[in-house]
């Protein structure tokens, strides 16, 4: 269990060779700021702005705990975030992956303003939704 705030915990399975099992607390207030925590700690060089970071991920809505996307569902093909810091992904990923290491299983809880904001996304992410991602770092700059 990862403590997000006083009395608010998210459960994340630690096995990095399988899609994460995540339980988001129902009826609890999400954090107002970006939250990151390494459920499993990797090793080596930390990812920095400009790096290319390959990851496996699963994303969940805070409001109902439902998964909305996962690289694991597409043959577990790693997804590239590049260049980190200004990659064409939501800002919560660009910020939340800084400092990650190969082998990390990182929990990233992203407030709406660093996610999809008032617009939501694709009918699966509602307006002003807080997002919960579990991201496994596969490689940084091609080094695994």
For each residue, the residues with C-beta under 8 A, 3 or more apart:
1: 9 10 11
2: 9 10 11 12 37 39 107
3: 6 8 9
4: 8 9 10 30 31 35 109
5: 8 29 31
6: 3
7: 28
8: 3 4 5 25 28 29 31
9: 1 2 3 4 25
10: 1 2 4 22 23 24 25 107 109 132
11: 1 2 21 22 23
12: 2 20 21 22 39 105 107 134
13: 18 20 21 22
14: 39 40 105
15: 18
16: 40 103 105 136
17:
18: 13 15 72
19: 56 58 70 72 73 76
20: 12 13 58 105 134 136
21: 11 12 13
22: 10 11 12 13 58 60 65 67 132 134
23: 10 11 65
24: 10 60 61 62 65 132
25: 8 9 10 28
26: 64 65
27:
28: 7 8 25
29: 5 8
30: 4 62 109 111 130
31: 4 5 8 34 35 109 111 130
32: 111
33: 111
34: 31 92 95 96 108 109 110 111 114
35: 4 31 107 108 109
36: 96 99 106 107 108 109
37: 2 106 107
38: 41 42 100 104 105 106 107
39: 2 12 14 105 106 107 134
40: 14 16 103 104 105
41: 38 101 103 104
42: 38 100 101 102 103 104 137
43: 101 102 103
44: 101 102 103 140 143
45: 101 102 140 143
46: 98 99 100 101
47: 51 53 84 97 98 99 100 101 137 140
48: 51 84 98 99
49: 83 84 85 86 98
50: 83 84 85
51: 47 48 82 83 84 140 141
52: 80 81 82 83 84 140 141 142
53: 47 80 81 82 84 97 100 137 139 140
54: 78 79 80 81 137 138 139 140
55: 71 78 79 80 81 97 135 136 137 138
56: 19 71 72 76 78 79 135 136 138
57: 69 70 71 72 79 133 134 135 136
58: 19 20 22 67 69 70 71 72 133 134
59: 67 68 69 70 131 132 133
60: 22 24 65 66 67 68 131 132 133
61: 24 64 65 66 68 124 125 126 129 130 131 132
62: 24 30 65 109 129 130 131 132
63: 126 129 130
64: 26 61
65: 22 23 24 26 60 61 62
66: 60 61
67: 22 58 59 60 70
68: 59 60 61 122 124 125
69: 57 58 59 73 124
70: 19 57 58 59 67 73 74
71: 55 56 57 58 74 76 77 78 79
72: 18 19 56 57 58 76
73: 19 69 70
74: 70 71 77
75:
76: 19 56 71 72
77: 71 74
78: 54 55 56 71 138 139
79: 54 55 56 57 71
80: 52 53 54 55
81: 52 53 54 55 84 87 89 93 94 97
82: 51 52 53 87
83: 49 50 51 52 86 87
84: 47 48 49 50 51 52 53 81 87 94 97 98
85: 49 50 94 98
86: 49 83 94
87: 81 82 83 84 93 94
88:
89: 81 93 94
90: 93 94 110 114 115 116 131
91: 94 95 114 115
92: 34 95 96 108 110 111 114 115 131 133
93: 81 87 89 90 96 97 108 110 133 135
94: 81 84 85 86 87 89 90 91 97 98
95: 34 91 92 98 114
96: 34 36 92 93 106 108 110 133 135
97: 47 53 55 81 84 93 94 100 106 108 135 137
98: 46 47 48 49 84 85 94 95
99: 36 46 47 48
100: 38 42 46 47 53 97 104 106 135 137 140
101: 41 42 43 44 45 46 47 104 137 140
102: 42 43 44 45 137 138 139 140 143 144
103: 16 40 41 42 43 44 137
104: 38 40 41 42 100 101 135 136 137
105: 12 14 16 20 38 39 40 134 135 136
106: 36 37 38 39 96 97 100 134 135 136 137
107: 2 10 12 35 36 37 38 39 132 133 134
108: 34 35 36 92 93 96 97 132 133 134 135
109: 4 10 30 31 34 35 36 62 130 131 132 133
110: 34 90 92 93 96 114 115 130 131 132 133
111: 30 31 32 33 34 92 114 115 130
112: 115 116 117 118 127 128 129 130
113: 117
114: 34 90 91 92 95 110 111
115: 90 91 92 110 111 112 125 129 130 131
116: 90 112 119 120 121 125 129 131
117: 112 113 120 127 128
118: 112 127 128
119: 116 127
120: 116 117 123 125 126 127 128 129
121: 116 124 125
122: 68 125
123: 120
124: 61 68 69 121
125: 61 68 115 116 120 121 122 129 131
126: 61 63 120 129
127: 112 117 118 119 120
128: 112 117 118 120
129: 61 62 63 112 115 116 120 125 126
130: 30 31 61 62 63 109 110 111 112 115
131: 59 60 61 62 90 92 109 110 115 116 125
132: 10 22 24 59 60 61 62 107 108 109 110
133: 57 58 59 60 92 93 96 107 108 109 110
134: 12 20 22 39 57 58 105 106 107 108
135: 55 56 57 93 96 97 100 104 105 106 108
136: 16 20 55 56 57 104 105 106
137: 42 47 53 54 55 97 100 101 102 103 104 106 140
138: 54 55 56 78 102 144
139: 53 54 78 102 142 143 144
140: 44 45 47 51 52 53 54 100 101 102 137 143
141: 51 52
142: 52 139
143: 44 45 102 139 140
144: 102 138 139
